[in-house]
Amino acid sequence: MHVDALIEFLAGLERNNNRPWFVWNKPAYDILREEFLELVADVAARVARFDAGIGTIDPKKAVFRIYRDTRFARDKAPYKTQFSAAIGDRSKRGQAPGYYFHIDHAGVLMAGGGIYRPEPQILLAIRRHIAAKPALLTRALADRRFAQTYGGLADEDALSRPPKGFAADLPHIDAIRQRHFFAILDTDLARHLPQDLAADLAGHFRDLLPLMRWLRGAVAGATA
């Protein structure tokens, strides 16, 4: 993956987010997309060596479209300014955890995973799992590799109070208040470009494995 060329392309798209610019630069986009597909295939193959739970990954289905759905958006810019991919079962979006990464126009790599915007029954199942078996979450969060790399669950869009039916003094009540269950890290590729990006990404995802296994156990009953 020619990351410098990708960042340059995305930076140009950020400044000129319109169809004429994109059409003019479509040949460069096509080359970069093919390279990104190869990167996703490489990463998925590496992840499968330590996590058989991800199943078979089709890179073309794992990569998100660059075209934005602007039908109900105030921002009518037609294109995303990042290349992104989700490594997991896309047919179970909102029901099963997956790995995720993107590279944006500023050269920032965001990598991590978990489950984002879970469906209501999945969200309830995860919260009940935490309340019933708090030690399992304690163990996952205390894993040395996970803790060193991610520090814990991302705190995004959490409830200000415990959800209905959950006492405020329950262990891990802060986790129970979450609407999403994922961990994420940022790396500035513009300043530090790894020699082997696929290996770095696979390493980040390996460190996420305790959370992924815990989440699969948490949602197992709800998706059975």
C-alpha distance (Angstrom), angle and dihedral (degrees) to the residues before:
residue distance angle dihedral
M1 . . .
H2 3.80 . .
V3 3.80 93.6 .
D4 3.81 94.6 177.5
A5 3.80 90.1 55.8
L6 3.80 90.8 46.9
I7 3.80 92.6 51.7
E8 3.81 90.5 47.2
F9 3.81 90.8 51.3
L10 3.80 93.8 47.1
A11 3.81 91.9 46.1
G12 3.79 88.8 53.7
L13 3.80 90.0 48.7
E14 3.81 90.0 50.6
R15 3.82 89.5 56.2
N16 3.81 94.7 41.2
N17 3.79 107.3 31.4
N18 3.77 97.2 169.5
R19 3.78 138.1 106.0
P20 3.84 98.9 -109.2
W21 3.82 91.9 55.9
F22 3.78 92.1 45.7
V23 3.81 93.5 48.6
W24 3.81 90.6 49.7
N25 3.81 90.7 51.1
K26 3.81 96.2 38.5
P27 3.83 94.2 111.5
A28 3.82 90.0 58.8
Y29 3.81 90.2 46.1
D30 3.81 91.8 51.9
I31 3.81 92.0 53.0
L32 3.80 92.9 46.7
R33 3.80 92.4 47.5
E34 3.80 91.2 53.2
E35 3.81 89.5 50.3
F36 3.80 90.1 48.7
L37 3.81 91.0 50.8
E38 3.80 88.7 53.2
L39 3.81 89.8 49.5
V40 3.81 91.3 51.2
A41 3.81 91.2 48.5
D42 3.81 90.5 50.2
V43 3.81 93.2 48.2
A44 3.81 92.9 46.0
A45 3.81 91.0 51.6
R46 3.81 90.8 51.1
V47 3.81 92.5 47.5
A48 3.81 91.2 50.1
R49 3.81 89.1 61.7
F50 3.81 91.5 67.7
D51 3.81 102.0 20.9
A52 3.78 115.7 45.8
G53 3.79 88.4 172.4
I54 3.80 93.4 82.9
G55 3.80 92.1 69.5
T56 3.80 123.0 -161.5
I57 3.80 114.4 -18.0
D58 3.80 124.5 -153.4
P59 3.83 104.7 -158.4
K60 3.81 91.8 -151.3
K61 3.80 89.8 58.1
A62 3.79 93.0 41.1
V63 3.81 94.6 56.1
F64 3.80 116.7 82.1
R65 3.79 120.7 -129.7
I66 3.79 116.6 -102.3
Y67 3.80 90.2 -141.8
R68 3.80 114.8 95.4
D69 3.79 124.5 -138.6
T70 3.80 100.2 -126.2
R71 3.80 98.4 170.1
F72 3.80 94.5 107.0
A73 3.81 99.7 17.6
R74 3.77 127.9 105.6
D75 3.77 89.2 -147.9
K76 3.79 105.0 73.1
A77 3.81 95.9 -174.2
P78 3.83 102.0 135.4
Y79 3.82 99.6 -145.3
K80 3.79 138.8 54.6
T81 3.80 114.7 -125.4
Q82 3.79 95.0 -140.2
F83 3.79 139.9 64.9
S84 3.81 108.9 -130.8
A85 3.79 140.8 175.1
A86 3.80 139.0 -176.7
I87 3.78 117.2 -149.9
G88 3.77 107.3 -154.5
D89 3.79 141.0 62.3
R90 3.82 103.5 -39.3
S91 3.81 90.1 -170.6
K92 3.82 87.5 66.2
R93 3.79 96.8 50.5
G94 3.79 107.3 156.3
Q95 3.80 91.0 17.0
A96 3.81 106.8 63.2
P97 3.82 133.5 36.2
G98 3.79 121.1 -108.4
Y99 3.78 142.8 173.7
Y100 3.80 120.2 -102.1
F101 3.78 139.3 -172.6
H102 3.76 139.8 165.0
I103 3.80 139.8 179.1
D104 3.79 115.3 -146.3
H105 3.80 137.5 -160.6
A106 3.82 92.1 -90.2
G107 3.79 92.1 55.1
V108 3.79 94.7 -106.3
L109 3.78 116.8 148.6
M110 3.80 113.2 -152.8
A111 3.80 113.5 -167.7
G112 3.76 135.4 169.3
G113 3.76 136.5 81.2
G114 3.75 149.6 -156.5
I115 3.78 125.8 135.5
Y116 3.80 121.9 -40.4
R117 3.79 124.6 -165.9
P118 3.81 94.5 -2.8
E119 3.76 116.8 -160.5
P120 3.84 113.2 -98.3
Q121 3.80 95.6 -101.4
I122 3.81 90.8 48.4
L123 3.79 92.1 48.1
L124 3.80 90.6 51.0
A125 3.81 91.4 47.3
I126 3.81 91.4 53.1
R127 3.79 92.5 48.5
R128 3.80 92.1 48.7
H129 3.80 90.2 47.9
I130 3.81 90.3 54.4
A131 3.80 92.1 48.9
A132 3.82 93.9 46.3
K133 3.82 98.1 42.5
P134 3.82 109.3 21.3
A135 3.80 92.6 158.8
L136 3.81 90.8 67.4
L137 3.79 91.6 58.8
T138 3.80 90.5 43.7
R139 3.80 89.4 55.4
A140 3.81 93.8 47.7
L141 3.81 94.1 48.8
A142 3.81 91.8 45.5
D143 3.80 93.9 54.9
R144 3.80 105.2 125.0
R145 3.79 97.7 -132.5
F146 3.78 93.8 44.1
A147 3.80 93.7 46.9
Q148 3.80 94.1 47.4
T149 3.79 94.2 48.7
Y150 3.79 102.8 37.0
G151 3.79 107.4 13.8
G152 3.79 92.3 -145.1
L153 3.79 141.9 -50.5
A154 3.79 118.1 -24.4
D155 3.80 110.8 -106.1
E156 3.78 104.3 -137.6
D157 3.79 128.7 145.9
A158 3.81 94.2 -12.8
L159 3.79 121.4 170.9
S160 3.79 114.7 -100.7
R161 3.82 89.7 -136.0
P162 3.80 134.5 30.4
P163 3.83 112.3 -81.8
K164 3.79 118.3 -103.8
G165 3.78 112.1 -73.8
F166 3.83 96.3 24.9
A167 3.81 121.4 101.7
A168 3.79 118.0 -130.3
D169 3.82 92.6 -126.4
L170 3.82 96.4 57.4
P171 3.81 116.8 124.5
H172 3.82 110.8 -96.8
I173 3.80 91.8 14.6
D174 3.82 88.4 155.1
A175 3.80 88.9 60.5
I176 3.80 91.5 45.9
R177 3.81 88.7 56.0
Q178 3.81 91.1 58.4
R179 3.81 121.0 107.3
H180 3.82 91.9 -161.3
F181 3.80 131.5 34.1
F182 3.77 112.9 -149.2
A183 3.78 143.4 114.5
I184 3.80 125.0 -139.9
L185 3.79 141.8 179.5
D186 3.80 134.7 -166.1
T187 3.80 127.7 -140.0
D188 3.80 125.4 -175.6
L189 3.80 102.8 -133.0
A190 3.79 90.7 179.4
R191 3.81 88.1 66.5
H192 3.78 101.2 30.0
L193 3.79 118.8 26.4
P194 3.83 112.8 -177.1
Q195 3.79 119.3 -133.0
D196 3.81 90.1 -125.9
L197 3.79 111.8 28.4
A198 3.81 93.5 179.9
A199 3.81 90.8 54.6
D200 3.80 91.5 48.6
L201 3.79 91.9 50.2
A202 3.79 92.3 47.6
G203 3.79 88.7 50.7
H204 3.80 91.4 52.5
F205 3.79 89.9 49.8
R206 3.81 92.0 47.4
D207 3.79 88.1 57.2
L208 3.82 88.7 52.7
L209 3.81 93.4 56.1
P210 3.85 96.8 98.6
L211 3.81 90.2 57.6
M212 3.80 92.5 45.1
R213 3.80 92.6 51.7
W214 3.79 91.3 46.9
L215 3.80 91.8 50.2
R216 3.79 92.6 49.5
G217 3.78 89.0 53.9
A218 3.79 91.2 47.2
V219 3.80 95.0 53.1
A220 3.81 97.4 36.4
G221 3.79 95.2 95.7
A222 3.78 94.8 46.5
T223 3.81 94.6 50.7
A224 3.80 98.1 40.8
